[in-house]
């Protein structure tokens, strides 16, 4: 085999290898509580990995790196996670938890499996395939109420789209899902700047046997931009969280 032929073979192999790496390590946008992270996640061998520091700090957590032990500590609320690079065992509040994929360092950033982050930190996890986007919404819990999702069904464009976010536009339909006590009456109210909303779909709802409740309503076309409370009440217990109405440009 002459040198020219060998060079062509090697060049072809390098090209194929480079393309394979590109396919195996695709970038993923990350949406946390309605805001996109400045950094991206990656997909490797059908596993979605997210940057630990960026996700942790996005929800108000503290992240610490120990270069000597190659360990990352993530603290969020009452949860402390200790991770060792390339180890499939994480320590969560002193107890061992197995990972299906170990923590990895790629491009000087530490990555963790999407599902592990969701399960341990209490996120609802969703996925959009085009463009590839990992969506994480932190569950809100108060007494016996857990907000599982605030859905926004867009009214603009020819295709109906669903977003998992705390931001809405006028004329969009909001869908609030919670998990509470089974077969119990809950009340949901929305308070705008002009007062409580009288939109159809709000008010009393009875949860099913699993405690699931769903409300939906349309944000009025004249609703002013701003942040407004959604108030869920069970007898003398109540839970308040905010959503934002954006300007309708």
N, C-alpha and C positions, 0 to 999 in steps of 0.2 A: 504493500500500500504506500503510495507516494505521499509526501508532506501535504500537498494541496488537498488530496482526498481526505486525509486525516483531519485537516483544519475544517473542512466543510462538515464532517461528521460531528466534531466537537462543538462547532458553532450551532449546529442544529440541536444537539443535546442541550446546550446552554439555553437556547431559545425556548425549547419545550419545558425545561425546568423552571425558567422564569415565569412562563405562562401558567404552569401548575401552581406556583406559589401565589400568583395573583388570584387564581380561582379559589384556592384554599383559604385565603386570608382576605375576604371581602370586608369593606368598611360598612358600618351600620350607624345610622343616626340614632341618637338617644334622646327621648322626650321624658323628662321627669317632672311630674306635677304640672304639666302644661308648658314647660320651658325646655327648649333644646339646649343640650350641653354643648360647650364650645369644642370639646373633644369627642371623638367617635369611638364606638365599640368595633368589634371585629367578629367575623364568622370563620372558624377554623374547624374543618371536618364536621360540618353541620352543627357545631356548637357555637352559640352566641356568647361572647365574653364582653364584659363591660369594664371600663376603667374604675377601679375602686375609689381612688381619691376624688375624682370628679363627681361620682354618684353620691358618695358619703357627704361631701361638702355641700352638695345641692340640697340635701335635706337637713342641714345643720349639724352633721356629725363631725367628729374629730378623727383624723387619720394620721398615724405615726408610722415611720419606717425605720427599722433597725438594720443597718447595712451589715453588721457583724453576724447576726443570726439569720439574716435574710427573711425577716418576719415583718408583717404588716399588722397593726392593731387599728381596728375601726370601732369607735364608740358612738352609738346613737341611742339617745334616751337611756333606757335601762339595759341595753344590749351591748355587750363587749365581744368582739370577734377577733381572734388571734389566728393569723394565717401564716404558713411557712411556704415559701416559693417551692414549686414542684412537689408539694406534699398534698395528698388527697384527703387529709384529715384536718379539719378546722376545729378550733376550740371556741365554743359559744357559751359564754357565761360559765366557764369552767368545765363544760361537758364536750366530749368529742362528737363531731358531726362529720359524716363522710361526704366527700364531694365526688361527683361523677367525673369532673375534670379538675385537676389541681390549679392553684393560683399560678399565673405565669407572668414573666416580665418580658414585654415586647416594646421596643423603642423607648426604653427607660420608663415605662409605665407598667403598673401592676394590674392584671386583669383577673376577673372572677366570672364564673358562670352566671348567666342571667337568672336562671331559676333559683339558684342558691341565694342571690341577693334579694330576689322577690320574697322567697319564703322566710328568710331570717329577719329582714328589715320590715316585713309587713306590707309589701307592695302588691297591688293587683298588676299582673303582667299581661300585656297585649302585644300584638305583632302586626305590622303592616309590611307586605312583601314588596311593594313598589311605590317609592323607593324603600329599601330595607330599613325599617325603623323599629326599635324596641321602645315600648311605651310603658312607663312605670308610674302608677298613681299610688301614693302612700295612703293606706287605709286610715280613716279617722275613727277613733273609738271614744265614746263617752258613755259611761255607765253601761246600759244594756243595748246601746245602739252602735252599729258599725256601718259607716258609709262605705259601700263596696264600689260604687262607681257614679261619676257624674258624666253622662253621655251628652254630646251635642250633635244633633242631626242637622246638617247644613241644608238650607233651603235654596242656595244659589247654585247655578250651573245645571247642566242637563242630568248629571248623575248625582244621586243622593249619597252623601258621604257621612261617615260617622267618625267623630273625634273623641278622644278620651282626654279631657282637659277641664280647666276651671274657667275658661274664657269663652264667651258667646258673643254673637252679633245680633242686633235687632232682626226679628222675623225668623230666628232659628228656634228649633224645638229642643228644649232641655229635657233630659230624662235622668231622674235621680233614683238610684237603687240603694236600699239599705237592708241590712239583716238585723232584726230585732227579736223580740219574744214572739213565739208562734201564736197565731190567731188572736192578735191584740190590735186595738185601734191606736193608730198614730196620726198626728196632724202635721202637715207641712205648710208653712207660710213663707212667702218671699216679700221682703220689704225693700221697695225702691225708694228713691228720694222723695217721690210724691205720696208715699204711703204703701200700705199692703196691697199686693197684687190681687186682682179679682179674676185672674185668668182661669179658664176652664182646665180642670185636671189637678188643681191644688186642693188642700183641705184634708178631710179624714180619709184614711185608707185602713183596711183590715189586713194584717199580714197573713200569709198562708201557713200551712203546717210546719214549714221549715223556717218561718220568721221573715220570709222575703216580702218586701213591699216595693212598689214602683209607682212613681209619680211622673207625669210629663205635662209640659205646658209650652206655649209659644211666647218668646220674649217679644213684647210689643214693639211695633215699628217706631214709636216715638220715645222709647226708653233712652234716657240720657246715659252717656258713658260713665262708668264708675264702678266701684266695688260695693256689692250689696249682700246682706246676710240671707241665708236660707235657714229657717228655724224649724226644727223637728221636735215635736212635743209628745210625751207620754205621761199623762196625768200631771204630776208636779215636776217631772224630769224634762229637761230640754237640752238640745244639742244645736249649736250654732256654727255654721261654717260659711265662708264667703266665696262668691264667684264674681267674675268681672265681666261687665258688658263693654265691649269695644265700640269705638266709633264706626259707624256704617259709612265707609268711604265709597 
